[in-house]
Amino acid sequence: MHMKDLSMKLGQDILASTALFDVVKDPVFLMEEDNGSFRYLYVNPSALAIMPTQDLIGKRLEDVLDAELCQMIISHHYEAIAARESVEFLEKADTKKGVFFGETVLNPIFSEDGQCRHIISIIRNVTEREYKKQDLQATQKQIEIERKRLDSIVENNANAVFEFDEQKKFLRINKKVTEVTGLTEEELIGQSVVSMVVESCLEDTLRHFDAALQGHAFDFETAIYNKGGDIVNFYVNTIPIVVDEEVIGVYIIAKDVTEQKKVVNLLQESEQRYKSLYANHPHGIFTFDRHGLIESINAGAETITGYSIDELKAGCFETALLPKEMDKVKRFFYKTVKTNKPQRYELSFLHKDGQIIDLQAMNIPIIVDGKLVGIHGIATDITEVKHAYNALNETKENLEVFWNNSADPIFFIDTKGDIVRVNPAFEKTFGFTEEEMLSGKATIIPPHMLEDQLAIVERISQGETVNSHDTIRITKSGKSLNIISSYSPVRNAEKEIVGATIIYKNVTELKKAEIELQKSQKKYKLITESTFDIITLVDLSGQIEYVSPAYERVSGFDNDSFIGKSFTTNVHPDDQSLLLSTVNSVIKGGKPATIEVRFLNQEGHYIWMEVSPTPVIEDGKVKKFFTIARDITERRKLQDKIAKMAFYDHLTAIPNRRTFDDQLEKALLEAKQSGKKAAIMLLDGRKFKEINDRYGHDAGDAVIIEMAMRLQNAMGPGQTAARLGGDEMGVILPAIDSEKTAEEMAQRILQSFEAPLSYNGVDIQIGAGIGIAIYPDNAVTEKQLIKRADMALYEAKKSDRNEHRFYQ
């Protein structure tokens, strides 16, 4: 269609407008309704640049766009016509330059007869904004995934996990903590760790805690009280929580070792029993060659058997053996020879004094250069202690259960560092059987750690206990494991060191988790730079050292212009003292607080911000502090609007019935205390139903609004005018001296109603009747006073004129 045709259709004004659109950078379309669709009448150059074809004029939408997009656009066009106002929507389209996101405004054009056949469509290119929004959503999703991963590590950890802030207060616990201590998250959060730690462990615990707050991770043992007051023993790993190179708290991963401690105590008790038994009941030692000939006998054998050494060597040993025991002795002897393993058994022996005694015998192979050269036979008189031994045997069985079921590898070594026994957890962890380890053909020590192991063995030989030694070990498959090891020397009855007990803690997965945590912290730093909240770092003098990019987006001021200035810069003067006092309180160790203050925007108005200050602690001292601020302007506006709706009438904007009742209660209380009077007036419009019926409800609403406005204008300081419902309104006059004040007010109100209301070219006469009741002359309660005023109003409305009546 030519421009001349366009002029004939729309007139010269519209044609001039379309000429202006030629230089507009946003795409502009002029559309004409055409039998359920719309036809292109004008397209500016910016629109042609994004359309799939240049030949648009005269074509219908369905000739150019795909069916789905076409139907959506047609629907919005008819929506604009129906609404008789602009309609905005977001559309997505594939153009020759790629995907295009447009924020479209449809402006209907109405002719003098009120008909609309043309619509101007203006599209703002928001493609870049939409892509950024998609990127942001993807980033937020990834952040949520990382958060859930961390939560999963904490929540599903087999050990108790605590999170503490810099003041050593609980911030978070996992479910294992509740299982172990009986304390819920609600009972612990905000409490200090000091309140739970057993007194004897407190100093050491706080020392390790302070070290963690300085960025050092340690493993140590401590004990706390559970909810029932019982002591729970923990093996603890401290992990500093570092954000932006600052320690903001501590993770503690604690393994409940209470039962393990009990078992260890039982083991120690058993060892003491054994030592006491050996010290008070010396045992006899017989040394045999591999053929069973006695080579030597110790003095203890004399005490046990009653025979001298010479007698025993001369054959009394065999003579004193009961016939039924001879086969047993020979069987266990040759079993030791055959297996090269110790053999233990019990037998009865005929003492020289004729008494039969019970002996416990132990055959120990003597191995030299891998060959059996003899056997030590150790005999202990157990006649008197057999019952005690049976009791010890039960304890021993319990220790064996711990040995076999411990989740941590445990093994014994001799003074040379060779392994002499391993538990099942050792075999499971490293893949080697006990036989493989005892053979000397297998090793779990990497070549580069051999010197470290030799140094440990040397320390053990000197009687030193080595705790929490960080090392590396390898499995049968060659996999490297991170190990925390503890070495305890083992002594014989003569207190000679004969080896050591070693406990390994496999912390490989924990190390991996620590690395993942560090990666997560780096991501959190990136999030800080990208957040919409304003993050400000301030030194103790109050000068700003850093402000996040969100400051410029929210306030409009350049970030660099803010650096080096006071942190109260651009804060509303009335809010500066609140901000200063809150920051000072938090710095001095007060509770965290969130306040609302106003900040100046570059456009000259103030915006409401929610601000949370937090101290930055280094070496136990506050070095700086930072604030996190969020724009809550719209939220404040909504809160104010909601608050006002609760106390003000929505039609007239004057107080409603709720406010009227509150003010009446206050007025009566004030009058009672001061000895003065109070008055209420009830007003009812005249011929209101007639106005509604004749001019319509809109006219009725206009009359009510006008009555409320004139009534409000008549009020003085402290006086209340309210709409009670329909055209009924009320007035409260507090602290008056006499009825004269109420009389003058009633006359002023009726006088204000004398001028008619001009509505749509028609003058509508406003009238009202007023009923007045005085406190305490007419009533002493609110309900009675309202009833009396209503009765006076009834009398006033009997007249055809605007009248007021006092209650009689």
C-alpha positions, 0 to 999 in steps of 0.5 A: 500500500502506498503512503497516499492510500495510508493517508486516505485510511488514517488521515494526515495526523497518523501519516505524520506519526508514521513518518516519525517512526522511520527514525525510531530504533525499536521496530514499529508496525501499524496494523489494520483489522481484517476479518479476524486477523490483522494486516500490515499497513506500515512497517518502519526500517527497524522492523524490516531488519528483523522480519523474514521478508521485506514485502510486508505491506498489505499482508496478513499476519498468517502470511508472514508468521508461523501459526502458533505465534500468529494466533498469540499476536492476534489474541493480544491485538483483540485484547487491546481493542477490548480493554481500550488501552495499551497491552504489553506482552513478551514474544519470542521469534526466529528471525534471519539474525537468530532468536529475537525476544521482544517486549511488545506494546500494542496501542489501539487507535480509536476513531471519533465514533469510538471504533478501533480498526488500527493498532500501533505495535512497538517492540523493544528488543530485550533479547540480551536481557532474556539470555542473561536471565536464562544464564542466571537461572542456570547459575542459580540451578548449579548453585542449588546443586552444589548446596545440596551436594554439601548438605548431602555430605553433611546430613548423610555422614556416618559421623556426627557433623557440627558447624560452629561460628567464630564465637564457638556457637552451634550453627548446624548439626546433622542427624547423627549428632541427635542420635549420639547426644539425644539433643535436637537442632533446636536445643543446640543452635545458638548454644556455645560448645563450652556448655557441653564439653566435659570439664577435663577436656575443655582446655584442650578442646578450646585450644584446638578450636582456636587453632581451627579458627586460625585456619589449622585443621587438627584431630584430637579426642574430647568428651561431651555430656549427652542429654541424659548427662552421660559422657560421650567420647569423640574422636574429632577432626576440625575443618576451618570454614574459609570464605574469601580467605577468611575463616568464618567458622569451623566444621567438626566431624566427630566419630563416637568412640565411647564404646571403643573407649570402653573396650580399650579400658577393658583391655587395659583392665585385662592387661593389668589382671594378667600382669597381676597374675604373672607377678604373683604366680610365677609360671614355669618354662620348659625348653625342648628340642624339636624331638621333645627332649628337655634342654632347660627348666626355669625356677618357676617350674619348681614352685609349680610342680614341687620337683627340683630342676634335676628331678624334672630333667631326670624324668619326673616330669613324664612320671608326674603326668597323668596317663590320660594327659600323656597323649594330649601333651604329645599331640599338642607338642607335635602339632606345634612342630608341624604348624610352627604355630603356638598351641595352648591347652590345659592338663592335670599334673600330679604335684610332688606332695601328691595333689593334682593341680591344674596347669595351663600349657603353652607351646611356642615354636622357637624359629631361627632363620625361618626354621623350627629349632625347639619349643618353649613350654610355658606352664602356669598353675591355674588351680586357684585362678581357673575361675578367675580365668574363666571370667577373664575369658568372657572379657577377652571374648568381648575384646575379640568382638571389638577386634573383629568388628572394628571398622578401623584397621588394627594390627600388632607389630614387633620391635622390628616393625614386622606385623604379627597380627591384623584384624578383619578391617585391615584385610578388608581395607588393604586387600591383604590377608593376615597370612600374606602380611605375616609372610613378609612378602606383602607391604602396605608402605609406599617406598617413599614412606619407608624412612618415615615408618622406620622413624616411627618404630624408633620412637615406639622403641623408646616408649613414645606413643604416637597419635594422629600421624598423617601418612599414606598407605597402599592397598593390594591393588596399588590404590593410595589411601590417606591414613591417620595412624596412632601407635601405642607401645606394648610391654611385657610383664617385665615392662619391656617393649615387645611391639606396638598396637597400631590403629589406622583411620582411613580418611581418603574420602574425607580428604576428597570431600575437603577438596570438593569443599574448597572448590565449592568455596571458590564458586561461592566467591563467584556467587558473591560477585554476582549476587543482587545483594549489596556486599560492603566491606568496612574497616574499623574506622568506618571507611569502605574498602570494597563494595559489590557490583550490585551497589551500582545497579541498585543505587545508580552511583559508581562503585569506585566513588563509594570506596574510601568513604564512610559507610553511612554515606548516602544513608538518610540522616534519620537512619544513620544513628540506628545503623551506627548503633547496630554495627557497634553492637554486632562488633562488640559481640552482640547478637546478629541483627537485621535493620531497615534503613533508607539510602539515597538513589542517584535519581534523588529519592530514597530507597529502603534497604534491609541491612545485616552487619557481620564482624570479620574476626582474625586471631580472635579479634574483630578486624573489619566488618561487612554488611549485606544490603537488599532493596526492599522498597517495594516490600515497604510500599506494600506493607504500608498499603496493607497497614493503611487498608486495615484502618481506613475505608477503601472508598473514602480514604477516611478512618473506618469502623475499626479506627472509630471504635479504637479512637472512641475507647481512647476518648472515653478513657481520656475523659474519665481521667481528665474529668472532661466530656466526650461527644460522638455524632452519628450522621446518615445521608438524606435521600441516599436511596433516591440518589442511587435509584435516580442517578446510579450507584456511581453517583451514590459513591460520589456523594459518599466520597464528597460527604466524607471529604467535607466531614473530614475538612470540618474536623479539628486537631484530635477529632475523628471522622469515620465511615461506619458503613453505607452513607452512615458516618461518625464523629468523635470529639474528645476532651470537650468542656460542654455540649456547646462544642458539639453543638458548634461542630454539628452546625459546621458540618450541616453548613458544609453540606449545603452546597450541592455536588456537581456530578456529570452536569447535574447538581445533587443536593447533599443532606444529613441528619445528626444524632449526638450523645455526650459522655458521661451525661448520656452513657458511660460505655461505648456501646451505650453511647453509640446506642444513645447517639443512634436514637438521637439520629432517629429523631433528627431524621424525622425532619425533612431538613438537615437537623441535629438532635442531642439525646434526651 
